[in-house]
Amino acid sequence: MSSLNPVSLLYKLIKTKPTLPRWIIFILDLTICDFALAYAYLLRFNMDLSKVHYRDVIISLLTITALNAVFFRIFRTYEGIIRLSGAQEALRCVSAVLCSSVVILVTIMISAVFGLSFIIPTSVLFIYFFIASFLIFAYRILIKELYHRSLKIKFTAENVIIFGKTKNGALLKNAIESISGHQYKVVAFINGNEKLWGKSIDNAKIYSWRQIKLITKKFNIKYLFLESDDIEIEVKNEIADYCLVNNIGVKIIPAVHKWINGHLSVRQIKNLKIEDLLNRPSIKLASGHVQAYLSSKKILITGAAGSIGSEIVKQLAHIDIEQLILCDNSETGLYELQHQLQEIKCNKEKIVVQICNVRHRDMMENIFRTYKPNVVFHAAAYKHVPLMEMHPCEAVMNNVLGTRVVADMAVKYGVERFVFISTDKAINPTNVMGASKRIAEMYLCELQDNHIKNENKISETFSVFEENVVFYKKSGTKFITTRFGNVLGSNGSVIPRFQEQIDKGGPVTVTHPEITRFFMTIPEACSLVLEAGTMGKGGEIFVFDMGEPVKIVDLASKMIKLAGLIPGKDIKIDFIGLRPGEKLYEELLNNNEEVIKTHHKKIMISRVNNGNLPNVANRIDELISVASQNKNFAVVKAMKLIVKEFKSKNSIYEKLDNEREADLVQEAII
């Protein structure tokens, strides 16, 4: 018989019919109000039915029903899901009843002025209002409470704590405990404000983060919910480390103002990701002057379908630019990018899509001639180190020749700014990819230097014949380089690969126990690119203070723990050895580079010395000529002659370095 108790029946009803139709709730509210009015008459006349005029009651019921129907419609009291109702929804229902009562009260007062008596006595009206308000409010709270109790038949409540802003504490607690399909019980809050420690929010006590061990043991905590978006990264990492070690799940919930229609959706609750534990505070750049400069410009993005290029496009889509020219040789990538732009409602008339390889001079010239861009963001490149080590000729043709073609077109067609996306692997390169990027940097640097020299020569030939008259104005393309480390979540990056391996049950493959890398997010990388495009004066290389490098094995271990698994037990970590061209530690600056501070303490400018290498352009001509013949060793040898610091690691091209050292020794002997 226990299966037929009211709570069990209610649970079955909720399971089969999770929400009632709106019209039923609408009629139910009207019925409650009618009952409240009828009961108010009885109370007014001390339950003496003989004193009640049934005609007056019927007319009063029709009047109150009509008014309530109007105000329930205006306040849309029937739209809320009753079992998830909160105080705000109940207050909205009470407000509707209040409005109908006020209308009747005003009518009574006007009638009294003219010596008339309204059909509903004032005393009945006041009694009705309080009874109706109480019943409408109470039945919603009752259904909500019964719903939560019914869930306990199937679910065992799991104790959770909230790390968030206390001003939203009650709202957060209510939302988390109301999540459909789960049964959470918020037993404590964690807050950094010591003035709040020891106080309570809805019977849940507020603690300091330093008391986390006490809380978790006392309440047997299963999950920790992180609400605040601006928690310091050091604290967030400490939270994650402690929770992962103690088998406590960590979930991220958005700030209250981001909830959907005022309700926390299950879809908005995310598991803590490795990206949330970036080993430094997120760098935020001012966007006001960026928008001011780029608005009303024609902007060309090469490699527009790639990870960096597509994010630049999306950020620019929110600026009132004149035209965006998207260039890439990936048909599928551009097609998907078009659909993404449609989803964010970007103006189609401002978007131009061009399928083109940047190494094809005629095709690129046609783009520049036709659209005449003011700014170029050059993101097109081959970036995968092992593949470029196998195909050095392709690396040169795409990364060096492609950059040269686009840069030459920028000069020829008077582009204002040319922003080049480089890499930290260009510093003391140990692989072909990094060396190809460094050569591209050197070419742009030479272009900028030649431009400055030509400006100086031209300016010396002009004379000023009249005061306050200027005959010469500096002009020409400003070449700017941005250089950063690995990008979290980009195509082919380590995190998606690790996640795929974890999803398959492992093993997770790491190249070396000691290998480290710098990381940044895609939006941060693109913010750097846009910032550089507006603040650069030409010839600079912009780099980030990216904090401490991340040990890849630690990153893999943390990702396994975030998946609720144990490294070495559930998921094995295999060390497979360094790949061709790969080095253990990346660098952001060369020892010979001059570092200059900017207006942002996290952004620096590196002024690069090309090592007094004359005629970089001529040497690049020779390099491209060799690359076009598909001679791998000859190409790498030519690259090493241009980039003196290029020394191969874990690569078949190491013998070229040995030969060069032998030649130097021989020259010294002679």
VOGU-3710 file (C-alpha; in Angstrom, 3 decimals, decimal comma):
1> msslnpvsll> 0,000/0,000/0,000  2,984/2,284/0,457  3,177/2,717/-3,287  -0,225/4,447/-3,184  0,675/7,165/-0,659  0,083/10,777/-1,835  3,772/11,614/-2,173  4,412/8,597/-4,422  1,356/9,426/-6,524  2,525/13,012/-6,874
11> ykliktkptl> 5,978/11,849/-7,960  4,451/9,604/-10,621  2,275/12,492/-11,797  5,284/14,821/-12,055  7,257/12,150/-13,892  4,524/11,514/-16,491  3,281/15,111/-16,702  6,139/17,392/-15,633  4,236/20,643/-16,357  0,541/21,523/-16,391
21> prwiifildl> -0,963/23,388/-19,353  -1,123/27,153/-18,853  -4,926/27,260/-19,090  -5,261/24,903/-16,118  -3,074/27,150/-13,938  -5,046/30,176/-15,160  -8,401/28,597/-14,216  -6,985/27,310/-10,913  -5,923/30,831/-9,886  -9,314/32,244/-10,836
31> ticdfalaya> -11,072/29,495/-8,858  -8,944/30,213/-5,785  -9,857/33,904/-5,990  -13,551/33,106/-6,335  -13,351/30,793/-3,321  -11,542/33,538/-1,357  -14,316/36,036/-2,162  -17,086/33,621/-1,194  -15,305/32,782/2,051  -14,795/36,501/2,736
41> yllrfnmdls> -18,585/37,003/2,589  -19,068/34,176/5,079  -16,515/35,648/7,471  -18,039/39,106/7,101  -21,465/37,774/8,192  -20,117/35,400/10,869  -20,956/32,315/8,835  -24,673/33,207/8,920  -25,922/32,184/5,469  -29,277/33,810/6,041
51> kvhyrdviis> -27,654/37,250/5,947  -25,861/36,594/2,653  -27,554/37,987/-0,470  -26,839/35,367/-3,101  -27,538/37,751/-5,978  -24,907/40,166/-4,674  -22,422/37,326/-4,217  -22,921/36,039/-7,770  -22,487/39,520/-9,284  -19,399/40,061/-7,081
61> lltitalnav> -17,926/36,737/-8,249  -18,479/37,634/-11,904  -16,909/41,069/-11,341  -13,863/39,751/-9,495  -13,398/36,913/-12,014  -13,437/39,320/-14,955  -10,971/41,706/-13,331  -8,638/38,889/-12,248  -8,725/37,379/-15,731  -7,524/40,708/-17,125
71> ffrifrtyeg> -4,749/41,217/-14,569  -3,620/37,561/-14,595  -3,251/37,995/-18,343  -1,298/41,245/-17,938  1,037/39,806/-15,276  1,206/36,424/-17,062  0,926/34,563/-13,782  0,262/31,254/-15,530  3,633/31,023/-17,343  5,798/29,913/-14,418
81> iirlsgaqea> 6,550/26,264/-13,656  4,893/25,927/-10,249  7,245/23,287/-8,836  10,164/25,625/-9,571  8,406/28,812/-8,457  10,235/31,320/-6,351  9,241/34,349/-4,334  9,285/36,593/-7,413  6,649/34,541/-9,235  4,444/34,370/-6,153
91> lrcvsavlcs> 4,804/38,116/-5,729  3,726/38,607/-9,331  0,520/36,647/-8,637  -0,165/38,675/-5,489  0,392/41,879/-7,488  -2,305/40,809/-9,951  -4,770/40,230/-7,095  -3,798/43,574/-5,584  -4,473/45,413/-8,859  -7,953/43,907/-9,211
101> svvilvtimi> -8,686/44,790/-5,565  -7,472/48,367/-6,053  -9,750/48,795/-9,070  -12,739/47,664/-7,004  -11,690/49,855/-4,057  -11,472/52,938/-6,306  -14,898/52,092/-7,696  -16,299/51,849/-4,150  -14,838/55,257/-3,257  -16,232/56,917/-6,398
111> savfglsfii> -19,642/55,372/-5,713  -19,592/56,768/-2,158  -18,926/60,292/-3,487  -22,121/60,103/-5,555  -24,105/58,569/-2,726  -24,213/55,121/-4,280  -23,372/51,797/-2,659  -21,163/49,375/-4,555  -22,178/45,744/-4,581  -18,978/44,518/-2,790
121> ptsvlfiyff> -18,586/45,884/0,765  -15,179/47,334/1,630  -14,729/44,947/4,539  -15,355/41,950/2,257  -12,852/43,320/-0,257  -10,065/43,550/2,340  -10,773/40,076/3,710  -10,844/38,717/0,145  -7,485/40,275/-0,725  -5,632/38,707/2,182
131> iasflifayr> -7,227/35,275/1,748  -6,662/35,190/-2,036  -3,065/36,404/-1,719  -2,290/33,839/0,948  -3,841/30,925/-0,953  -2,226/31,749/-4,315  1,145/32,220/-2,649  0,819/29,180/-0,384  -0,272/26,589/-2,933  2,715/27,375/-5,128
141> ilikelyhrs> 5,125/26,958/-2,224  3,298/23,785/-1,133  3,561/22,163/-4,572  7,218/23,122/-4,762  7,924/21,550/-1,365  5,976/18,376/-2,199  7,875/18,115/-5,475  11,234/18,221/-3,706  10,087/15,645/-1,188  8,841/13,401/-3,966
151> lkikftaenv> 12,270/13,439/-5,558  13,746/11,962/-2,397  11,817/8,771/-3,164  14,172/8,201/-6,084  17,201/10,396/-5,348  19,447/10,639/-2,345  20,322/14,264/-1,601  23,990/15,107/-2,147  25,541/17,760/0,059  27,084/20,659/-1,855
161> iifgktknga> 28,749/23,966/-1,042  28,707/27,232/-2,986  31,699/29,488/-3,557  30,123/32,726/-4,700  28,757/36,161/-3,935  26,642/36,190/-0,800  24,256/38,852/-2,143  22,922/36,170/-4,508  23,195/33,396/-1,912  19,514/32,662/-1,327
171> llknaiesis> 18,800/32,792/-5,055  21,705/30,444/-5,815  20,693/28,006/-3,090  17,119/27,901/-4,337  18,216/27,456/-7,967  20,689/24,644/-7,258  18,271/22,738/-5,042  15,597/23,071/-7,746  17,678/21,616/-10,577  15,564/19,068/-12,422
181> ghqykvvafi> 16,811/15,477/-12,355  19,133/16,000/-9,357  18,786/16,334/-5,619  21,331/18,727/-4,161  21,312/20,132/-0,656  23,303/23,317/-0,112  24,804/22,973/3,355  27,359/25,800/3,365  28,690/28,880/1,591  32,310/29,920/1,119
191> ngneklwgks> 33,147/33,613/0,926  36,286/35,709/1,143  34,691/38,451/3,275  35,675/37,674/6,862  32,871/39,917/8,198  30,375/37,341/6,904  32,021/34,258/8,394  29,772/32,520/10,899  26,558/34,041/9,560  23,941/32,033/7,658
201> idnakiyswr> 21,900/32,219/4,471  18,694/30,192/4,638  20,201/27,903/7,343  23,439/27,408/5,356  26,443/28,770/7,245  29,137/30,969/5,647  32,738/29,770/6,021  36,219/30,846/5,011  37,962/28,961/2,210  40,643/27,973/4,735
211> qiklitkkfn> 37,991/25,911/6,534  37,344/23,741/3,461  38,810/20,613/5,096  36,503/20,984/8,083  33,444/21,567/5,871  34,040/18,650/3,517  34,588/16,170/6,335  31,720/17,453/8,475  29,100/17,424/5,704  30,511/14,738/3,381
221> ikylflesdd> 30,544/17,198/0,459  30,049/15,736/-3,037  30,167/18,901/-5,201  31,436/22,458/-5,042  29,685/25,081/-7,178  31,755/28,053/-8,329  29,519/31,055/-9,019  31,876/33,991/-9,256  33,459/34,725/-12,624  36,185/36,861/-11,075
231> ieievkneia> 37,742/34,455/-8,561  41,501/34,901/-8,459  43,248/32,262/-10,547  45,461/31,201/-7,641  42,399/30,529/-5,462  40,629/28,750/-8,312  43,614/26,442/-8,830  43,837/25,773/-5,097  40,135/24,909/-5,041  40,496/22,570/-8,013
241> dyclvnnigv> 43,582/20,836/-6,617  41,973/20,202/-3,233  38,668/19,014/-4,685  40,303/16,724/-7,233  42,486/15,098/-4,588  39,471/14,563/-2,309  37,117/13,323/-5,040  34,832/16,377/-4,885  33,230/17,447/-8,152  33,637/21,083/-9,196
251> kiipavhkwi> 30,962/22,755/-11,307  30,810/26,235/-12,809  27,569/28,189/-12,760  27,134/31,532/-14,559  26,527/34,814/-12,808  22,870/35,447/-11,929  22,428/38,106/-14,629  23,295/35,477/-17,259  20,526/33,070/-16,256  17,880/32,355/-18,881
261> nghlsvrqik> 14,724/34,344/-18,120  15,781/34,553/-14,489  16,104/30,765/-14,128  19,264/28,666/-13,856  19,174/26,073/-16,633  20,836/22,656/-16,282  22,595/23,366/-19,588  24,285/26,406/-18,074  25,996/24,330/-15,388  29,376/23,191/-16,673
271> nlkiedllnr> 32,032/20,917/-15,276  35,277/22,674/-14,453  37,533/22,621/-17,522  41,281/22,812/-17,776  40,876/26,139/-19,600  39,404/27,557/-16,368  42,669/26,767/-14,600  45,009/28,762/-16,821  48,113/29,390/-14,744  47,767/33,183/-14,754
281> psiklasghv> 45,073/35,853/-14,554  43,198/36,453/-17,777  44,564/39,445/-19,675  41,937/41,984/-20,594  42,652/44,636/-23,180  40,932/47,958/-23,659  38,729/47,808/-26,730  37,589/51,419/-27,019  40,487/52,686/-29,115  40,527/49,402/-31,076
291> qaylsskkil> 36,944/49,931/-32,182  37,559/53,621/-32,816  40,405/52,855/-35,217  38,979/49,810/-37,003  35,465/51,158/-37,516  34,759/52,155/-41,113  37,860/50,253/-42,316  38,206/47,571/-44,952  39,943/44,649/-43,260  41,509/41,561/-44,859
301> itgaagsigs> 42,059/38,425/-42,757  44,154/35,655/-44,273  43,751/32,209/-42,719  40,270/33,393/-41,758  38,940/29,860/-41,241  41,635/28,877/-38,725  41,417/29,028/-34,939  42,969/32,486/-34,627  41,649/33,884/-37,895  38,038/32,900/-37,221
311> eivkqlahid> 38,104/34,419/-33,727  39,494/37,669/-35,147  36,646/37,654/-37,652  34,037/37,122/-34,914  35,455/39,933/-32,792  35,559/42,276/-35,773  31,987/41,330/-36,698  30,812/43,290/-33,639  32,588/46,444/-34,815  31,070/48,808/-37,350
321> ieqlilcdns> 33,681/48,056/-40,019  33,108/48,861/-43,691  34,075/45,459/-45,065  35,574/42,136/-43,940  37,467/40,178/-46,608  37,911/36,572/-45,487  40,666/34,689/-47,269  41,484/31,011/-46,787  42,227/27,947/-48,908  39,869/25,770/-46,816
331> etglyelqhq> 36,479/25,603/-48,497  34,867/23,749/-45,585  36,339/26,112/-43,012  35,033/29,204/-44,782  31,610/27,603/-45,247  31,342/26,882/-41,511  32,577/30,385/-40,667  29,840/31,896/-42,837  27,203/29,983/-40,870  28,710/31,099/-37,558
341> lqeikcnkek> 28,569/34,712/-38,691  24,918/34,264/-39,638  24,171/32,994/-36,128  25,594/36,168/-34,576  23,551/38,175/-37,104  26,487/39,763/-38,870  25,643/42,020/-41,823  26,080/39,813/-44,906  26,733/42,798/-47,152  29,931/43,575/-45,232
351> ivvqicnvrh> 31,386/40,072/-45,632  33,421/38,987/-48,647  34,620/35,371/-48,837  37,612/34,501/-51,022  38,994/30,973/-51,450  42,637/31,612/-52,166  46,143/30,391/-51,292  48,329/33,248/-50,042  51,341/32,025/-52,022  49,536/32,690/-55,334
361> rdmmenifrt> 50,638/36,227/-56,212  48,154/36,867/-59,030  45,169/35,796/-56,942  46,263/37,866/-53,949  46,890/40,906/-56,148  43,390/40,602/-57,548  41,992/40,661/-53,988  44,029/43,745/-53,057  43,229/45,511/-56,326  39,505/44,787/-56,056
371> ykpnvvfhaa> 38,822/45,478/-52,365  41,722/47,793/-51,376  41,905/46,816/-47,672  43,110/49,342/-45,098  44,282/46,758/-42,559  45,580/43,204/-43,015  45,670/40,507/-40,331  47,900/37,759/-41,697  47,049/34,514/-39,871  47,530/32,053/-42,745
381> aykhvplmem> 50,293/29,565/-41,917  51,253/25,949/-41,454  51,776/25,487/-37,704  52,256/21,816/-36,787  55,895/21,214/-35,887  56,306/17,486/-36,741  54,548/17,832/-40,124  56,627/20,848/-41,125  59,764/18,974/-40,084  58,763/16,353/-42,663
391> hpceavmnnv> 57,856/18,973/-45,299  60,282/21,920/-44,959  59,745/23,018/-48,555  56,010/23,420/-47,957  56,735/25,313/-44,736  58,875/27,781/-46,690  56,416/28,148/-49,563  53,457/28,794/-47,276  54,916/30,552/-44,244  57,694/32,523/-45,941
401> lgtrvvadma> 56,566/33,002/-49,539  52,922/33,425/-48,492  53,859/36,148/-45,995  56,093/37,860/-48,553  53,350/37,894/-51,202  50,754/39,380/-48,848  53,239/41,896/-47,398  54,371/43,022/-50,881  50,743/43,528/-51,903  50,162/45,531/-48,730
411> vkygverfvf> 52,994/47,887/-49,676  51,934/48,126/-53,325  48,295/48,952/-52,522  48,943/51,306/-49,611  47,652/49,230/-46,691  47,863/51,210/-43,459  48,741/48,349/-41,120  49,917/44,785/-41,622  49,616/42,599/-38,499  51,504/39,308/-38,631
421> istdkainpt> 50,644/36,375/-36,346  53,898/34,711/-35,324  54,797/32,195/-32,598  57,087/31,729/-29,611  58,685/28,906/-31,606  60,382/31,594/-33,719  62,660/32,357/-30,752  65,911/30,383/-30,996  64,091/27,974/-33,325  64,769/24,246/-33,096
431> nvmgaskria> 62,382/23,259/-35,879  61,494/24,162/-39,438  58,142/25,690/-38,543  59,648/28,089/-36,008  62,494/29,001/-38,370  60,046/29,722/-41,220  58,132/32,087/-38,954  61,349/33,774/-37,863  62,361/34,341/-41,484  58,945/35,884/-42,170
441> emylcelqdn> 59,476/38,184/-39,164  62,872/39,196/-40,523  61,419/40,021/-43,934  58,754/42,256/-42,423  61,386/43,925/-40,262  63,476/44,661/-43,349  60,446/46,055/-45,168  59,804/48,382/-42,230  63,457/49,454/-42,044  63,594/50,161/-45,785
451> hiknenkise> 60,413/52,192/-45,533  61,871/54,327/-42,708  65,086/54,883/-44,685  63,145/55,902/-47,778  61,015/58,288/-45,729  64,104/59,947/-44,316  65,650/60,364/-47,784  62,469/61,803/-49,231  61,946/64,175/-46,320  65,492/65,555/-46,751
461> tfsvfeenvv> 64,805/66,506/-50,384  61,822/68,715/-49,473  62,158/72,365/-48,570  59,619/74,417/-46,734  59,106/77,639/-48,688  56,421/79,125/-46,483  55,790/78,944/-42,787  52,948/76,754/-41,522  52,845/74,893/-44,855  53,590/71,166/-44,820
471> fykksgtkfi> 54,684/69,590/-48,131  55,569/66,147/-46,858  53,539/63,710/-44,833  54,812/60,426/-43,529  52,919/57,472/-44,963  53,342/53,792/-45,801  52,476/50,421/-44,347  53,223/49,764/-40,686  54,367/46,160/-40,173  53,526/44,760/-36,753
481> ttrfgnvlgs> 54,129/41,259/-35,374  52,348/39,467/-32,537  54,057/36,550/-30,878  52,461/34,222/-28,332  52,559/30,655/-27,039  50,200/27,741/-27,470  46,512/28,536/-27,800  44,049/26,564/-25,682  41,466/24,726/-27,744  42,885/25,589/-31,157
491> ngsviprfqe> 42,778/23,060/-33,983  45,247/20,257/-33,264  46,270/21,611/-29,856  47,154/19,370/-26,936  43,958/19,786/-24,886  41,457/18,485/-27,489  43,837/15,589/-28,150  44,103/14,721/-24,455  40,318/14,969/-24,076  39,794/12,606/-26,998
501> qidkggpvtv> 42,243/10,113/-25,501  40,517/10,329/-22,089  37,094/9,791/-23,699  38,451/6,638/-25,353  39,778/5,294/-22,056  43,427/6,242/-22,594  46,294/6,111/-22,607  47,118/9,832/-22,639  50,368/10,363/-24,527  52,896/12,967/-23,373
511> thpeitrffm> 56,179/13,444/-25,183  58,442/14,012/-22,163  58,041/14,169/-18,333  59,699/17,618/-18,175  58,213/19,330/-21,228  56,526/22,687/-20,527  54,549/25,183/-22,590  53,025/28,636/-22,263  49,268/28,775/-22,805  46,669/31,405/-23,561
521> tipeacslvl> 43,050/31,365/-24,667  41,922/32,055/-28,223  40,041/35,266/-27,257  43,163/36,538/-25,468  45,350/35,790/-28,471  42,981/37,636/-30,765  42,717/40,565/-28,364  46,500/40,874/-28,614  46,312/40,854/-32,393  43,641/43,573/-32,484
531> eagtmgkgge> 45,442/45,653/-29,865  48,693/45,428/-31,802  46,926/46,395/-34,990  45,936/49,722/-33,489  48,766/50,695/-31,117  51,781/49,582/-33,179  53,915/52,231/-34,841  55,689/49,750/-37,101  58,535/47,289/-36,620  57,447/46,021/-33,192
541> ifvfdmgepv> 56,905/42,484/-32,019  54,204/42,364/-29,332  54,482/39,658/-26,682  52,518/38,793/-23,536  53,715/38,276/-20,022  52,188/34,795/-20,000  53,084/33,911/-16,427  54,663/30,606/-15,561  54,878/27,803/-18,148  52,655/24,777/-17,623
551> kivdlaskmi> 54,105/21,298/-17,242  52,311/19,135/-19,820  52,262/16,012/-17,660  50,582/18,009/-14,869  48,055/19,312/-17,378  47,281/15,766/-18,534  46,963/14,538/-14,943  44,596/17,369/-14,023  42,430/16,731/-17,084  42,086/13,073/-16,087
561> klaglipgkd> 41,053/14,095/-12,566  38,545/16,615/-13,941  36,950/13,710/-15,806  36,434/11,990/-12,436  39,186/9,428/-13,078  42,473/8,531/-11,401  45,743/9,057/-13,359  47,787/5,885/-13,607  44,867/3,752/-12,475  41,836/4,547/-14,628
571> ikidfiglrp> 43,797/6,341/-17,351  47,446/5,620/-18,029  49,935/8,343/-19,031  52,499/7,167/-21,595  55,700/9,048/-22,439  56,420/8,652/-26,148  59,526/10,837/-26,560  60,058/14,242/-28,103  58,801/14,642/-31,650  61,072/15,857/-34,453
581> geklyeelln> 61,940/19,514/-33,970  60,362/19,713/-30,518  62,143/21,287/-27,562  61,451/20,949/-23,849  61,040/24,629/-23,016  59,585/27,428/-25,121  60,823/31,031/-24,948  59,024/34,305/-25,535  62,099/36,497/-25,958  65,580/36,162/-27,399
591> nneevikthh> 68,430/37,268/-25,160  69,462/39,795/-27,817  66,030/41,400/-28,061  65,283/44,739/-26,438  62,126/44,752/-24,301  59,997/47,883/-24,040  57,001/48,377/-21,754  53,622/49,497/-23,101  50,502/51,085/-21,573  49,450/47,560/-20,465
601> kkimisrvnn> 51,680/45,933/-17,858  51,084/42,480/-19,358  52,085/43,486/-22,910  55,648/44,122/-23,995  57,306/45,183/-27,221  60,343/43,341/-28,493  62,613/45,201/-30,875  64,402/42,502/-32,833  67,887/42,719/-34,273  68,226/40,800/-37,541
611> gnlpnvanri> 71,799/40,011/-36,655  73,235/42,503/-39,167  72,168/40,165/-41,954  72,066/42,256/-45,158  69,572/41,779/-47,969  67,159/39,397/-46,284  64,900/39,676/-49,328  67,651/38,371/-51,648  68,373/35,448/-49,360  64,648/34,658/-49,228
621> delisvasqn> 64,598/34,643/-53,043  67,321/31,989/-52,999  65,491/30,046/-50,264  62,227/30,014/-52,230  64,078/28,958/-55,372  65,502/25,928/-53,545  62,129/25,147/-51,928  60,428/25,150/-55,327  62,802/22,322/-56,311  61,583/20,283/-53,324
631> knfavvkamk> 65,085/19,754/-51,882  64,516/19,314/-48,162  68,089/19,288/-46,856  69,103/22,142/-49,144  66,137/24,194/-47,927  66,886/23,609/-44,250  70,535/24,458/-44,839  69,519/27,715/-46,529  67,214/28,503/-43,601  70,079/28,028/-41,151
641> livkefkskn> 72,166/30,513/-43,131  69,452/33,134/-42,704  68,542/32,325/-39,072  71,903/31,879/-37,373  70,337/30,715/-34,083  68,346/27,920/-35,795  69,642/24,642/-34,369  67,621/21,510/-34,989  66,564/19,285/-32,085  65,592/15,627/-32,280
651> siyekldner> 65,638/15,937/-36,054  67,360/14,459/-39,089  68,641/17,958/-39,829  70,890/18,006/-36,757  73,771/16,828/-38,918  73,597/20,142/-40,786  74,435/21,890/-37,505  77,311/19,466/-36,947  78,616/20,215/-40,442  78,361/23,953/-39,805
661> eadlvqeaii> 80,291/23,631/-36,539  82,922/21,539/-38,284  83,287/24,197/-40,995  83,706/26,922/-38,354  86,394/24,886/-36,615  88,158/24,340/-39,942  88,024/28,066/-40,710  89,484/28,867/-37,276  92,358/26,446/-37,888  93,116/27,962/-41,257
//
